[in-house]
Amino acid sequence: MNTSRYRDLNTALREQFGCRVQKITLDAARNCPNRDGTLGVGGCIYCNVRGSGTGLSQQYTIPQQLERGKERLRRRYKAKKFIAYFQSFSNTYGPSDELKHLYSEALAVEDVVGLAIGTRPDCVADDVLDMLADLNRRTYVWLEYGLQSIHDHTLKLINRGHDVAAFVDAVERTRRRGLDICVHVILGLPDEDKAEMLATARALAKLDIQGIKIHLLYVIQGTPLADLYQSENYRCLSREEYVDIVCEFIALLPPQVVIHRLTGDPHPDELLAPKWALEKQTNLQAIRDALESRDLWQGKNCSGQQADCS
């Protein structure tokens, strides 16, 4: 796969560890303050009742989930080392001692060389960050912050439960402790046009982040977003629109930022629209082809990290 026009995660991990490294998605039965009543209930408008949970925690412990993932990824990718990816819900939400036990349980599994921890920017207390910084001195740790958009009006509309200031504060506190950050953004959010989506890229290029995940907003059955879609108050991006915006988004990012993802993976049985979101390899190839044909590459339209983009 030609990824020379952007810095992809597989290449970055191979450089770090000298072999094929794969992330194993974990469900640690955590919760979210935007679902348990602390900030709100129901979560973001694109989440159904299951949210980001997989249900694996009801069947398997963290070590068991890792062993199952290792077997599958060794067979499929010939992977030799693994990152324990705490994906479901907010995985820094809770007492630091409880969280440390959870992370240590994962790191004790053979061939697990690091942690990726998905969470919200308003769920990172200083004592949790201190604990993670201590772990980071002994292993490889990065935090994945769900931002979605740099616009407060969008965050309010999608019921995120935090503002941009909370995100910037989390980034600053996290980087002071030497922890790497991967930021999640979503393209195609309600009432955002192309210029606003690209403004998110420009804003992130000025911040001290090390990675980014770019997601397509797709409509899941049983969500407030599904209600908007079915009442014709929301229109999904077409594949052509998404590819166009992703290419320009990439060109605005500093070249050293690792691009962890270029689109999402909807569950086929839950997806309402757009159906083309299920065609992941076709979508990725369309992005690569467009980068090539338009002569765009990561960093082309940005002078570097924490610098102004054109």
KOLDO-907203 format. One record per residue (C-alpha): residue in three letters; x, y, z. Coordinates in steps of 0.5 Angstrom, whole numbers, padded with zeros to 4 digits, always signed. Each point is the difference from the previous one (the first is absolute). Layout:
BEGIN
ALAXYZ...
END
This chain:
BEGIN
MET+0000+0000+0000ASN+0003+0007-0002THR+0000+0004+0006SER+0005+0005-0002ARG-0004+0006+0000TYR-0002+0000+0007ARG+0003-0003+0006ASP-0004-0006+0002LEU+0000-0004+0007ASN+0003-0007-0003THR+0006+0004-0002ALA+0001+0004+0006LEU-0001-0006+0005ARG+0005-0004-0005GLU+0005+0005+0001GLN-0001+0000+0008PHE+0000-0007+0001GLY+0004-0003-0006CYS-0006-0005-0002ARG-0007+0000-0002VAL-0005+0002+0006GLN-0007+0000+0001LYS-0005+0003+0004ILE-0005-0005+0004THR-0007+0004+0001LEU-0002-0001+0008ASP-0006+0001+0003ALA+0001+0001+0008ALA-0007+0001+0002ARG+0001+0008+0001ASN-0005+0005+0000CYS-0001+0007-0003PRO-0002+0007+0004ASN-0004+0001-0006ARG-0004-0006+0001ASP-0001-0001+0008GLY-0003+0006+0001THR+0006+0004+0003LEU+0000+0005-0006GLY-0006-0003-0004VAL-0003-0007-0002GLY+0000-0003-0007GLY+0006+0002-0002CYS+0002+0004-0007ILE-0005+0000-0005TYR+0003-0005-0005CYS+0001-0006+0006ASN-0006-0005+0001VAL-0001-0003+0007ARG+0006-0004-0001GLY+0004+0006-0001SER+0007-0002-0002GLY+0000-0007+0005THR+0001-0006-0004GLY-0003-0005+0006LEU+0006-0004+0000SER+0001+0002+0007GLN-0006-0004+0002GLN+0003-0006-0003TYR+0008+0000+0001THR+0005+0003+0005ILE+0005+0005-0003PRO+0006-0005+0000GLN-0005-0005-0004GLN-0002+0006-0005LEU+0007+0001-0001GLU+0002-0007-0001ARG-0006-0001-0005GLY+0002+0006-0004LYS+0007-0002+0000GLU-0002-0007-0003ARG-0004+0004-0006LEU+0005+0005-0001ARG+0006-0005-0001ARG-0004-0004-0005ARG-0002+0006-0004TYR+0006+0005+0000LYS+0006-0004+0003ALA+0000+0005+0006LYS+0005-0001+0005LYS-0001+0005+0005PHE-0007+0003+0002ILE-0003+0007+0003ALA-0005-0001+0005TYR-0005+0005-0002PHE-0006+0002+0005GLN-0005+0002-0005SER-0007-0001+0003PHE-0003+0006+0004SER+0005+0005+0004ASN+0006-0004+0002THR+0003+0005+0005TYR-0007+0001+0004GLY+0001-0002+0007PRO+0005-0001+0006SER+0007+0000-0002ASP+0002-0006+0004GLU-0006-0004-0004LEU+0002+0002-0007LYS+0008-0001+0002HIS-0002-0008+0002LEU-0004+0000-0007TYR+0006+0002-0004SER+0005-0004+0004GLU-0005-0006-0002ALA+0001+0001-0007LEU+0007+0002+0000ALA+0002-0007+0004VAL-0003-0004-0006GLU+0006-0002-0005ASP+0002+0004-0006VAL-0004+0006+0002VAL+0005+0006-0001GLY-0005+0006+0002LEU-0006+0003+0001ALA-0005+0004-0004ILE-0006+0003+0005GLY-0006+0003-0003THR-0003+0005+0004ARG-0003+0007+0000PRO+0004+0007+0001ASP-0005+0001+0006CYS+0002-0007+0004VAL+0007+0001+0001ALA+0001+0002+0007ASP+0008+0002+0002ASP+0001-0006+0005VAL-0002-0005-0006LEU+0005+0004-0005ASP+0005-0001+0005MET-0001-0007+0001LEU+0000-0001-0008ALA+0006+0004+0000ASP+0004-0005+0005LEU-0003-0005-0005ASN+0003+0003-0006ARG+0007+0000+0003ARG+0000-0007+0000THR-0004-0002-0006TYR-0004+0003-0006VAL-0006+0005+0001TRP-0004+0004-0004LEU-0007+0003+0002GLU-0005+0001-0005TYR-0005+0006+0001GLY-0007+0000-0004LEU+0000+0008-0002GLN-0004-0001-0007SER+0000+0007-0001ILE+0003+0007+0002HIS-0006+0003+0000ASP-0004+0001+0006HIS-0007+0001-0004THR+0001-0007-0003LEU+0002-0003+0007LYS-0006+0003+0003LEU-0004-0003-0006ILE+0002-0007+0001ASN+0000+0000+0007ARG+0007-0001+0002GLY-0001+0003+0007HIS+0007+0004-0001ASP+0003+0006-0003VAL+0006+0001-0004ALA+0003+0003+0006ALA+0000-0006+0004PHE+0003-0004-0006VAL+0006+0005-0001ASP+0001+0000+0008ALA+0000-0008+0000VAL+0006+0001-0006GLU+0004+0005+0004ARG+0000-0004+0006THR+0001-0007-0003ARG+0006+0003-0004ARG+0003+0003+0006ARG+0001-0007+0002GLY+0003-0003-0006LEU-0006-0004-0002ASP-0002-0001-0008ILE-0007+0002-0002CYS-0004-0002-0006VAL-0006+0004-0001HIS-0007-0003-0003VAL-0003+0005-0005ILE-0007-0001-0004LEU-0001+0002-0007GLY-0007+0002-0002LEU-0003+0002+0006PRO-0007+0003+0000ASP+0000+0008-0002GLU+0008+0000-0002ASP+0002+0001-0007LYS+0007-0001-0003ALA+0003+0006+0003GLU-0002-0001+0007MET+0003-0007-0001LEU+0007+0002-0002ALA+0000+0005+0005THR+0000-0006+0005ALA+0006-0002-0004ARG+0004+0007+0000ALA-0002+0000+0008LEU+0003-0006+0001ALA+0006+0001-0004LYS+0002+0006+0006LEU-0001-0005+0005ASP+0005-0005+0003ILE-0003-0006-0002GLN+0004-0007-0003GLY-0006-0003-0003ILE-0007+0000-0003LYS-0006-0004-0002ILE-0004+0002-0005HIS-0007-0002+0000LEU-0006+0000-0005LEU-0007+0002+0003TYR-0005-0006-0001VAL-0007-0001+0002ILE-0001-0006+0005GLN-0007-0002+0001GLY-0003+0002+0007THR+0004+0006+0001PRO-0003+0008+0000LEU+0004+0000-0006ALA-0004-0005-0004ASP-0006+0004+0002LEU+0003+0006-0003TYR+0002-0004-0006GLN-0007-0003-0001SER-0003+0007+0001GLU+0004+0002-0006ASN+0004+0005+0005TYR+0006-0003-0001ARG+0004-0002-0007CYS+0006-0005+0000LEU+0006+0002-0004SER+0001-0003-0006ARG+0006-0005-0001GLU+0003+0006-0005GLU-0001+0005+0005TYR+0003-0004+0006VAL+0006-0001-0005ASP+0001+0007-0002ILE+0000+0002+0007VAL+0004-0005+0003CYS+0005+0001-0005GLU+0000+0008+0002PHE+0000-0002+0007ILE+0006-0004-0001ALA+0004+0005-0003LEU-0001+0005+0005LEU+0003-0004+0006PRO+0007+0000+0002PRO+0004-0006-0003GLN+0003-0003+0006VAL-0007-0001+0003VAL-0002-0007-0001ILE-0007-0002-0003HIS-0003-0005+0003ARG-0006-0001-0004LEU-0003+0003-0006THR-0008-0003+0001GLY-0004-0004+0004ASP-0002-0007+0001PRO-0008+0000+0001HIS-0004-0006+0002PRO-0003-0002-0006ASP-0006-0003+0004GLU-0001+0007+0003LEU+0002+0005-0006LEU-0006+0004-0003ALA+0004+0005-0004PRO+0004+0001-0004LYS+0001-0007-0003TRP+0007+0001-0003ALA+0003+0001+0007LEU+0000-0008+0000GLU+0005+0000-0006LYS+0006+0002+0004GLN+0005-0003-0005THR-0003+0004-0006ASN+0000+0006+0004LEU+0007+0000+0002GLN+0002-0001-0007ALA-0004+0006-0002ILE+0003+0004+0005ARG+0007-0003-0002ASP-0001+0001-0008ALA-0003+0007+0002LEU+0006+0002+0003GLU+0004-0002-0005SER-0004+0003-0006ARG+0000+0007+0004ASP+0007+0000+0002LEU-0002+0001+0007TRP+0004-0003+0006GLN+0000+0001+0007GLY+0003+0006+0002LYS+0000+0003-0007ASN-0005+0006+0003CYS+0003+0001+0007SER+0007+0002+0002GLY+0000-0004+0006GLN-0002-0002+0007GLN-0002+0006+0004ALA+0000+0004-0006ASP-0005+0004-0005CYS-0002-0004-0005SER-0002+0003-0007
END
